[in-house]
């Protein structure tokens, strides 16, 4: 049975969307890290060039920058939290909806990573994003950790994003009969329209 946090909307296969899929076990996190920004920039370039055809008044630069930054943050999270057993891929789906950029990122999670992520989700849902942001900045200033834990907060504060998560067990596409814990993170970013006709 699925555990849902936030206003989760199922992904619908529309006529035009883009998916990038990674094998979470073939490279180390450090090796995979090099490709995160390349993948994010590819998504931004693709939708940045086609977006104005869908929305003539779309703020082109804002969309490319927003896609690149958001996709990079989401891919980094997926790579950090993915179970590296190799039974389940990391996937990022990006759809340009009527009024939002809809990012769906799916990955497997270990039991420890799932607990850590749910604790963070509950904290984000039950507190003001700006208060949490400043508390986290203070924690980061005195911490040796390389995890900033600021990505979701910045998405909410600076991009006005709605964020939701869905946890469920899914059968491995690589090995039938093996079920793994997975999470889909949904980030819906409002599309900024240009005043130029």
C-alpha positions in Angstrom: 0.0 0.0 0.0 1.3 3.4 -1.0 2.3 6.1 1.6 1.6 9.6 0.1 2.8 12.9 1.5 1.4 16.1 0.0 -0.9 16.6 -3.0 0.4 13.8 -5.2 -0.9 13.7 -8.8 -0.2 10.5 -10.8 1.9 10.9 -13.9 -0.1 10.7 -17.1 1.5 9.7 -20.3 0.8 12.8 -22.4 1.9 13.1 -26.0 5.1 15.1 -25.2 7.3 14.4 -22.2 10.9 13.5 -21.6 12.3 10.6 -19.5 15.9 10.0 -18.5 16.7 6.7 -16.8 19.9 5.6 -15.0 21.1 2.3 -13.6 21.7 3.0 -9.9 24.3 0.3 -9.5 26.7 0.6 -12.5 28.6 3.6 -11.3 29.5 4.9 -7.8 27.8 8.0 -6.5 31.0 10.0 -7.2 31.1 8.8 -10.8 27.4 9.4 -11.3 27.7 12.8 -9.8 29.5 14.0 -12.9 26.5 13.3 -15.1 23.9 14.9 -12.9 24.3 18.5 -14.2 24.7 17.2 -17.8 21.4 15.4 -17.6 19.7 18.4 -16.0 21.1 20.8 -18.6 19.9 18.4 -21.4 16.3 18.6 -20.0 16.6 22.4 -19.8 17.9 22.7 -23.3 15.2 20.4 -24.7 12.3 22.1 -23.0 13.9 25.5 -23.3 13.9 25.2 -27.1 10.4 23.7 -27.4 8.7 25.5 -24.5 7.9 28.7 -26.3 6.2 26.7 -29.1 3.8 25.4 -26.4 3.5 28.7 -24.6 4.3 31.7 -26.8 4.4 34.0 -23.7 6.7 31.7 -21.7 9.6 33.4 -20.0 12.3 31.4 -21.9 15.3 32.1 -19.7 13.4 31.6 -16.5 12.2 28.2 -17.7 15.7 27.0 -18.7 17.3 28.1 -15.5 14.5 26.6 -13.4 14.5 23.3 -15.2 18.3 23.0 -15.0 18.5 23.8 -11.3 15.4 21.8 -10.2 16.3 18.7 -12.2 19.9 18.8 -10.9 18.7 19.0 -7.3 16.2 16.1 -7.8 18.7 13.9 -9.6 21.3 14.5 -6.9 18.8 13.5 -4.2 17.8 10.4 -6.1 21.5 9.4 -6.6 22.2 10.0 -2.9 19.2 8.1 -1.6 18.9 5.3 -4.2 19.4 1.7 -3.1 22.4 0.6 -5.2 21.4 -3.0 -5.4 20.7 -2.6 -9.1 17.2 -3.9 -8.9 15.5 -0.5 -9.7 16.6 2.4 -12.0 16.5 6.1 -11.3 14.1 7.9 -13.6 13.3 11.6 -14.1 10.2 12.5 -16.1 9.6 16.1 -17.1 6.3 17.3 -18.5 5.4 20.8 -19.6 1.8 21.1 -18.3 -0.6 24.0 -18.9 0.6 26.1 -16.0 3.4 24.1 -14.4 6.6 22.3 -15.0 6.0 18.8 -13.6 9.1 16.9 -12.4 8.7 13.3 -11.4 11.7 11.5 -10.0 11.5 7.8 -9.2 14.1 5.8 -7.3 14.5 2.9 -4.9 15.3 3.6 -1.3 16.9 1.6 1.5 15.0 1.3 4.8 17.4 3.9 6.4 17.1 6.3 3.6 13.3 6.0 3.5 13.1 6.8 7.3 15.5 9.8 6.9 13.5 11.1 3.9 10.1 10.7 5.6 11.4 12.5 8.7 12.5 15.4 6.5 9.2 15.5 4.6 7.2 15.6 7.8 9.4 18.4 9.1 8.9 20.4 5.8 5.2 19.8 5.9 4.7 20.9 9.5 6.9 24.0 9.5 7.3 27.3 7.7 9.8 26.8 4.8 11.6 30.1 5.5 12.1 29.3 9.2 13.4 25.8 8.3 15.7 27.4 5.7 17.4 29.7 8.2 17.7 27.0 10.8 19.3 24.7 8.3 21.8 27.4 7.1 22.8 27.8 10.8 23.2 24.0 11.2 25.2 23.8 7.9 27.6 26.5 9.1 28.8 24.4 12.0 28.4 20.9 10.4 31.0 18.8 8.6 28.3 17.2 6.5 28.4 17.8 2.7 24.5 17.6 2.6 22.9 21.0 2.7 19.3 19.8 3.0 18.2 23.0 1.4 16.9 21.9 -2.0 13.2 21.3 -1.2 13.1 24.5 0.9 14.5 26.6 -1.9 12.0 25.0 -4.4 9.1 26.0 -2.1 10.4 29.5 -1.2 12.0 30.7 -4.5 10.1 28.8 -7.1 6.7 28.5 -5.4 6.8 24.8 -6.0 4.3 22.3 -4.7 6.1 19.1 -3.6 4.6 15.6 -2.9 6.0 12.1 -2.4 4.7 8.6 -3.0 6.4 5.6 -1.3 5.4 2.1 -2.4 6.9 -1.4 -3.0 7.4 -2.2 -6.7 8.6 -5.2 -8.6 12.0 -4.8 -10.1 12.0 -4.4 -13.9 15.3 -6.3 -14.0 14.4 -9.3 -11.8 10.9 -10.6 -11.5 9.7 -11.5 -8.1 12.0 -9.0 -6.3 10.1 -6.1 -4.7 11.9 -2.9 -3.6 10.9 0.2 -1.7 10.6 3.1 -4.1 9.8 6.8 -3.9 8.4 9.1 -6.5 9.1 12.8 -5.8 6.7 15.2 -7.6 7.7 18.9 -7.9 5.3 21.2 -9.7 6.8 24.6 -10.5 4.4 27.4 -11.7 5.3 28.6 -15.2 6.2 32.3 -15.3 4.7 34.0 -18.3 6.4 36.9 -20.1 4.5 40.2 -20.6 5.7 40.2 -24.3 2.9 39.3 -26.7 
